[in-house]
Amino acid sequence: MSKRYNALLEKVDRTKLYTLDEAITVLKDLHSAKFDETVNLSIKLGIDPKKLQQPVRGTVVLPHGTGRNVRVLVFASGENVKKAQEAGADYVGGSELVEKIKNGWLDFDYVIATPDMMKIVAPLGKILGPRGLMPNPKTGTVTENVDIVVKEAKRGKVDFKMDKDGNIHMGVGKISFPEKALKENILSALSAVLSVKPQGVKGTYIKTIHLSLTMSPSVKLNVQKVIQELKGSIV
């Protein structure tokens, strides 16, 4: 580890479970990079992924956005092309974009497709899937309402999905955000994860919650206190 990282480690009490307010304050103190670092939320679910037919997944529109310019690509035809363009999509097209992606082009952050375009988008699964970019009806990215979804993506819509080890990771803003805005974004993200708890799951659903920056150690939260605060807030 670098001297910088070791110095940051000294600012975190590894034995403590932080409240959300305390954790955000610590993160502000941990910011030492020369760029506006992303605040990352990591959740360990008390679920055996092997026992689920489908992984836990969902979406959330962060009230204060992600803090980055989201480049949106839309696969559409006919009237939906104009709808997507007017809503602010960065790239709109069909088979020509498919070929471009097959040749290595990946200069976009969010992908939406109308249902009729999925037959030409399907072969991109091996490229877009591992990057979390493949359009999917369950996340609302396969839709006729391209204008609405484009605007949501631009505003701060985040898709999340449990990985093979039962973890969920998502960016919830930038460290330059005011503490209140970061807190509201984090609570909104946690609320979304709670809302997609699979039926029949017993025991502890959320085991651990960590917050970190792009280049910082993580801060462990007190799950019970955070959930209590979430239930007592209006997000």
LUMKOL-328681 format. One record per residue (C-alpha): z negated, y negated, x negated; residue in three letters; residue number from 1. Coordinates in nm, 2 decimals. Example, Ala and Ser with C-alpha at 12.3 -4.5 7.8 and 13.67 -1.06 7.14 Angstrom:
BEGIN
+--------+--------+--------+------+-----+
!     zz !     yy !     xx ! type ! seq !
+--------+--------+--------+------+-----+
!  -0.78 !   0.45 !  -1.23 !  ALA !   1 !
!  -0.71 !   0.11 !  -1.37 !  SER !   2 !
+--------+--------+--------+------+-----+
//
This chain:
BEGIN
+--------+--------+--------+------+-----+
!     zz !     yy !     xx ! type ! seq !
+--------+--------+--------+------+-----+
!   0.00 !   0.00 !   0.00 !  MET !   1 !
!   0.07 !  -0.35 !  -0.11 !  SER !   2 !
!  -0.20 !  -0.60 !  -0.21 !  LYS !   3 !
!  -0.11 !  -0.80 !   0.10 !  ARG !   4 !
!  -0.15 !  -0.51 !   0.33 !  TYR !   5 !
!  -0.48 !  -0.41 !   0.17 !  ASN !   6 !
!  -0.60 !  -0.76 !   0.22 !  ALA !   7 !
!  -0.51 !  -0.74 !   0.59 !  LEU !   8 !
!  -0.70 !  -0.41 !   0.62 !  LEU !   9 !
!  -1.02 !  -0.59 !   0.52 !  GLU !  10 !
!  -0.98 !  -0.81 !   0.83 !  LYS !  11 !
!  -0.99 !  -0.52 !   1.07 !  VAL !  12 !
!  -1.31 !  -0.33 !   1.15 !  ASP !  13 !
!  -1.18 !   0.03 !   1.17 !  ARG !  14 !
!  -1.49 !   0.15 !   1.34 !  THR !  15 !
!  -1.48 !  -0.10 !   1.62 !  LYS !  16 !
!  -1.32 !  -0.08 !   1.97 !  LEU !  17 !
!  -1.20 !  -0.43 !   2.04 !  TYR !  18 !
!  -1.17 !  -0.61 !   2.37 !  THR !  19 !
!  -0.82 !  -0.74 !   2.45 !  LEU !  20 !
!  -0.92 !  -1.10 !   2.37 !  ASP !  21 !
!  -1.08 !  -1.00 !   2.04 !  GLU !  22 !
!  -0.78 !  -0.79 !   1.94 !  ALA !  23 !
!  -0.54 !  -1.08 !   2.01 !  ILE !  24 !
!  -0.76 !  -1.31 !   1.80 !  THR !  25 !
!  -0.76 !  -1.06 !   1.51 !  VAL !  26 !
!  -0.38 !  -1.03 !   1.54 !  LEU !  27 !
!  -0.34 !  -1.40 !   1.50 !  LYS !  28 !
!  -0.55 !  -1.38 !   1.18 !  ASP !  29 !
!  -0.34 !  -1.09 !   1.06 !  LEU !  30 !
!  -0.01 !  -1.28 !   1.08 !  HIS !  31 !
!   0.11 !  -1.33 !   0.72 !  SER !  32 !
!   0.48 !  -1.26 !   0.73 !  ALA !  33 !
!   0.73 !  -1.54 !   0.69 !  LYS !  34 !
!   0.89 !  -1.46 !   1.02 !  PHE !  35 !
!   0.77 !  -1.46 !   1.38 !  ASP !  36 !
!   0.63 !  -1.10 !   1.40 !  GLU !  37 !
!   0.66 !  -0.89 !   1.71 !  THR !  38 !
!   0.34 !  -0.78 !   1.88 !  VAL !  39 !
!   0.36 !  -0.40 !   1.93 !  ASN !  40 !
!   0.17 !  -0.21 !   2.20 !  LEU !  41 !
!   0.11 !   0.16 !   2.13 !  SER !  42 !
!  -0.04 !   0.39 !   2.39 !  ILE !  43 !
!  -0.14 !   0.76 !   2.34 !  LYS !  44 !
!  -0.13 !   0.94 !   2.67 !  LEU !  45 !
!  -0.36 !   1.23 !   2.75 !  GLY !  46 !
!  -0.07 !   1.44 !   2.86 !  ILE !  47 !
!   0.09 !   1.75 !   2.71 !  ASP !  48 !
!   0.47 !   1.65 !   2.70 !  PRO !  49 !
!   0.56 !   2.02 !   2.71 !  LYS !  50 !
!   0.41 !   2.06 !   3.05 !  LYS !  51 !
!   0.61 !   1.78 !   3.21 !  LEU !  52 !
!   0.96 !   1.83 !   3.35 !  GLN !  53 !
!   1.04 !   1.47 !   3.28 !  GLN !  54 !
!   0.88 !   1.23 !   3.03 !  PRO !  55 !
!   0.67 !   0.94 !   3.15 !  VAL !  56 !
!   0.91 !   0.64 !   3.16 !  ARG !  57 !
!   0.95 !   0.31 !   3.34 !  GLY !  58 !
!   1.03 !  -0.06 !   3.31 !  THR !  59 !
!   0.84 !  -0.38 !   3.31 !  VAL !  60 !
!   0.95 !  -0.74 !   3.32 !  VAL !  61 !
!   0.71 !  -0.93 !   3.09 !  LEU !  62 !
!   0.60 !  -1.25 !   3.25 !  PRO !  63 !
!   0.66 !  -1.45 !   2.93 !  HIS !  64 !
!   0.95 !  -1.25 !   2.80 !  GLY !  65 !
!   0.99 !  -1.07 !   2.46 !  THR !  66 !
!   1.05 !  -1.38 !   2.26 !  GLY !  67 !
!   1.39 !  -1.27 !   2.13 !  ARG !  68 !
!   1.74 !  -1.32 !   2.24 !  ASN !  69 !
!   1.85 !  -1.00 !   2.42 !  VAL !  70 !
!   2.21 !  -0.92 !   2.38 !  ARG !  71 !
!   2.33 !  -0.74 !   2.70 !  VAL !  72 !
!   2.63 !  -0.51 !   2.72 !  LEU !  73 !
!   2.76 !  -0.42 !   3.07 !  VAL !  74 !
!   3.01 !  -0.14 !   3.15 !  PHE !  75 !
!   3.18 !  -0.26 !   3.47 !  ALA !  76 !
!   3.51 !  -0.31 !   3.64 !  SER !  77 !
!   3.66 !  -0.51 !   3.92 !  GLY !  78 !
!   3.43 !  -0.77 !   4.08 !  GLU !  79 !
!   3.13 !  -0.65 !   3.88 !  ASN !  80 !
!   3.29 !  -0.79 !   3.56 !  VAL !  81 !
!   3.26 !  -1.14 !   3.70 !  LYS !  82 !
!   2.91 !  -1.08 !   3.84 !  LYS !  83 !
!   2.79 !  -0.96 !   3.50 !  ALA !  84 !
!   2.95 !  -1.25 !   3.31 !  GLN !  85 !
!   2.81 !  -1.51 !   3.55 !  GLU !  86 !
!   2.46 !  -1.36 !   3.51 !  ALA !  87 !
!   2.48 !  -1.41 !   3.14 !  GLY !  88 !
!   2.59 !  -1.07 !   3.00 !  ALA !  89 !
!   2.71 !  -1.10 !   2.63 !  ASP !  90 !
!   2.97 !  -0.82 !   2.65 !  TYR !  91 !
!   3.14 !  -0.68 !   2.96 !  VAL !  92 !
!   3.41 !  -0.42 !   2.96 !  GLY !  93 !
!   3.51 !  -0.05 !   2.98 !  GLY !  94 !
!   3.68 !   0.21 !   2.77 !  SER !  95 !
!   3.76 !  -0.05 !   2.49 !  GLU !  96 !
!   3.38 !  -0.10 !   2.44 !  LEU !  97 !
!   3.33 !   0.28 !   2.44 !  VAL !  98 !
!   3.57 !   0.32 !   2.15 !  GLU !  99 !
!   3.42 !   0.02 !   1.97 !  LYS ! 100 !
!   3.07 !   0.19 !   1.99 !  ILE ! 101 !
!   3.22 !   0.52 !   1.87 !  LYS ! 102 !
!   3.34 !   0.34 !   1.57 !  ASN ! 103 !
!   3.00 !   0.22 !   1.48 !  GLY ! 104 !
!   2.95 !  -0.11 !   1.67 !  TRP ! 105 !
!   2.59 !  -0.16 !   1.79 !  LEU ! 106 !
!   2.54 !  -0.53 !   1.80 !  ASP ! 107 !
!   2.36 !  -0.53 !   2.14 !  PHE ! 108 !
!   2.00 !  -0.47 !   2.26 !  ASP ! 109 !
!   2.04 !  -0.36 !   2.63 !  TYR ! 110 !
!   2.31 !  -0.16 !   2.81 !  VAL ! 111 !
!   2.38 !  -0.15 !   3.18 !  ILE ! 112 !
!   2.65 !   0.04 !   3.37 !  ALA ! 113 !
!   2.78 !   0.06 !   3.72 !  THR ! 114 !
!   2.78 !   0.42 !   3.86 !  PRO ! 115 !
!   3.16 !   0.45 !   3.86 !  ASP ! 116 !
!   3.17 !   0.37 !   3.48 !  MET ! 117 !
!   2.92 !   0.65 !   3.38 !  MET ! 118 !
!   3.21 !   0.90 !   3.34 !  LYS ! 119 !
!   3.34 !   0.71 !   3.05 !  ILE ! 120 !
!   2.99 !   0.61 !   2.92 !  VAL ! 121 !
!   2.85 !   0.97 !   2.93 !  ALA ! 122 !
!   3.01 !   1.07 !   2.59 !  PRO ! 123 !
!   2.80 !   0.79 !   2.42 !  LEU ! 124 !
!   2.48 !   0.97 !   2.50 !  GLY ! 125 !
!   2.44 !   1.11 !   2.15 !  LYS ! 126 !
!   2.48 !   0.75 !   2.01 !  ILE ! 127 !
!   2.29 !   0.54 !   2.26 !  LEU ! 128 !
!   2.03 !   0.80 !   2.37 !  GLY ! 129 !
!   1.83 !   0.82 !   2.04 !  PRO ! 130 !
!   1.82 !   0.44 !   2.03 !  ARG ! 131 !
!   1.68 !   0.41 !   2.39 !  GLY ! 132 !
!   2.00 !   0.23 !   2.50 !  LEU ! 133 !
!   2.16 !   0.49 !   2.73 !  MET ! 134 !
!   2.20 !   0.36 !   3.09 !  PRO ! 135 !
!   1.98 !   0.56 !   3.33 !  ASN ! 136 !
!   1.93 !   0.54 !   3.70 !  PRO ! 137 !
!   1.55 !   0.59 !   3.65 !  LYS ! 138 !
!   1.52 !   0.27 !   3.45 !  THR ! 139 !
!   1.76 !   0.08 !   3.68 !  GLY ! 140 !
!   2.03 !   0.04 !   3.42 !  THR ! 141 !
!   2.28 !   0.24 !   3.62 !  VAL ! 142 !
!   2.33 !   0.00 !   3.92 !  THR ! 143 !
!   2.58 !  -0.19 !   4.14 !  GLU ! 144 !
!   2.34 !  -0.49 !   4.11 !  ASN ! 145 !
!   2.45 !  -0.58 !   3.76 !  VAL ! 146 !
!   2.38 !  -0.95 !   3.81 !  ASP ! 147 !
!   2.02 !  -0.89 !   3.89 !  ILE ! 148 !
!   1.96 !  -0.64 !   3.61 !  VAL ! 149 !
!   2.13 !  -0.86 !   3.35 !  VAL ! 150 !
!   1.91 !  -1.16 !   3.45 !  LYS ! 151 !
!   1.60 !  -0.93 !   3.43 !  GLU ! 152 !
!   1.70 !  -0.81 !   3.08 !  ALA ! 153 !
!   1.75 !  -1.16 !   2.96 !  LYS ! 154 !
!   1.42 !  -1.27 !   3.11 !  ARG ! 155 !
!   1.22 !  -1.00 !   2.93 !  GLY ! 156 !
!   1.27 !  -0.66 !   3.09 !  LYS ! 157 !
!   1.14 !  -0.38 !   2.87 !  VAL ! 158 !
!   1.22 !  -0.01 !   2.92 !  ASP ! 159 !
!   0.96 !   0.24 !   2.79 !  PHE ! 160 !
!   0.95 !   0.62 !   2.75 !  LYS ! 161 !
!   0.70 !   0.87 !   2.63 !  MET ! 162 !
!   0.80 !   1.03 !   2.30 !  ASP ! 163 !
!   0.77 !   1.41 !   2.22 !  LYS ! 164 !
!   0.41 !   1.35 !   2.10 !  ASP ! 165 !
!   0.29 !   1.18 !   2.42 !  GLY ! 166 !
!   0.31 !   0.82 !   2.28 !  ASN ! 167 !
!   0.46 !   0.50 !   2.43 !  ILE ! 168 !
!   0.56 !   0.21 !   2.21 !  HIS ! 169 !
!   0.69 !  -0.13 !   2.32 !  MET ! 170 !
!   0.72 !  -0.48 !   2.19 !  GLY ! 171 !
!   0.52 !  -0.72 !   2.42 !  VAL ! 172 !
!   0.60 !  -1.06 !   2.27 !  GLY ! 173 !
!   0.58 !  -1.26 !   1.95 !  LYS ! 174 !
!   0.27 !  -1.36 !   1.75 !  ILE ! 175 !
!   0.37 !  -1.73 !   1.80 !  SER ! 176 !
!   0.30 !  -1.69 !   2.18 !  PHE ! 177 !
!  -0.02 !  -1.86 !   2.31 !  PRO ! 178 !
!  -0.30 !  -1.61 !   2.34 !  GLU ! 179 !
!  -0.30 !  -1.63 !   2.72 !  LYS ! 180 !
!   0.07 !  -1.55 !   2.73 !  ALA ! 181 !
!   0.03 !  -1.25 !   2.50 !  LEU ! 182 !
!  -0.26 !  -1.12 !   2.71 !  LYS ! 183 !
!  -0.06 !  -1.15 !   3.04 !  GLU ! 184 !
!   0.23 !  -0.97 !   2.88 !  ASN ! 185 !
!   0.01 !  -0.69 !   2.75 !  ILE ! 186 !
!  -0.17 !  -0.65 !   3.08 !  LEU ! 187 !
!   0.16 !  -0.63 !   3.26 !  SER ! 188 !
!   0.29 !  -0.36 !   3.03 !  ALA ! 189 !
!  -0.03 !  -0.15 !   3.07 !  LEU ! 190 !
!  -0.01 !  -0.20 !   3.45 !  SER ! 191 !
!   0.35 !  -0.06 !   3.44 !  ALA ! 192 !
!   0.24 !   0.24 !   3.24 !  VAL ! 193 !
!  -0.04 !   0.31 !   3.48 !  LEU ! 194 !
!   0.19 !   0.28 !   3.78 !  SER ! 195 !
!   0.41 !   0.57 !   3.65 !  VAL ! 196 !
!   0.13 !   0.82 !   3.60 !  LYS ! 197 !
!   0.27 !   1.16 !   3.70 !  PRO ! 198 !
!   0.12 !   1.32 !   4.01 !  GLN ! 199 !
!  -0.11 !   1.61 !   3.94 !  GLY ! 200 !
!  -0.22 !   1.48 !   3.59 !  VAL ! 201 !
!  -0.59 !   1.54 !   3.55 !  LYS ! 202 !
!  -0.83 !   1.41 !   3.30 !  GLY ! 203 !
!  -0.78 !   1.10 !   3.08 !  THR ! 204 !
!  -0.44 !   0.94 !   3.13 !  TYR ! 205 !
!  -0.46 !   0.68 !   2.86 !  ILE ! 206 !
!  -0.65 !   0.81 !   2.56 !  LYS ! 207 !
!  -0.60 !   0.52 !   2.31 !  THR ! 208 !
!  -0.44 !   0.18 !   2.29 !  ILE ! 209 !
!  -0.35 !   0.00 !   1.97 !  HIS ! 210 !
!  -0.20 !  -0.34 !   1.90 !  LEU ! 211 !
!  -0.02 !  -0.43 !   1.58 !  SER ! 212 !
!   0.23 !  -0.67 !   1.43 !  LEU ! 213 !
!   0.56 !  -0.59 !   1.26 !  THR ! 214 !
!   0.39 !  -0.58 !   0.92 !  MET ! 215 !
!   0.02 !  -0.54 !   0.99 !  SER ! 216 !
!  -0.25 !  -0.27 !   1.04 !  PRO ! 217 !
!  -0.33 !  -0.17 !   1.40 !  SER ! 218 !
!  -0.63 !  -0.28 !   1.60 !  VAL ! 219 !
!  -0.78 !  -0.02 !   1.83 !  LYS ! 220 !
!  -0.88 !  -0.14 !   2.18 !  LEU ! 221 !
!  -1.17 !  -0.03 !   2.40 !  ASN ! 222 !
!  -0.96 !   0.15 !   2.67 !  VAL ! 223 !
!  -1.23 !   0.14 !   2.94 !  GLN ! 224 !
!  -1.29 !  -0.23 !   2.90 !  LYS ! 225 !
!  -0.92 !  -0.31 !   2.90 !  VAL ! 226 !
!  -0.86 !  -0.10 !   3.21 !  ILE ! 227 !
!  -1.15 !  -0.27 !   3.39 !  GLN ! 228 !
!  -1.01 !  -0.61 !   3.30 !  GLU ! 229 !
!  -0.67 !  -0.50 !   3.42 !  LEU ! 230 !
!  -0.81 !  -0.39 !   3.76 !  LYS ! 231 !
!  -0.99 !  -0.72 !   3.79 !  GLY ! 232 !
!  -0.68 !  -0.93 !   3.71 !  SER ! 233 !
!  -0.37 !  -1.03 !   3.91 !  ILE ! 234 !
!  -0.07 !  -0.94 !   3.70 !  VAL ! 235 !
+--------+--------+--------+------+-----+
//
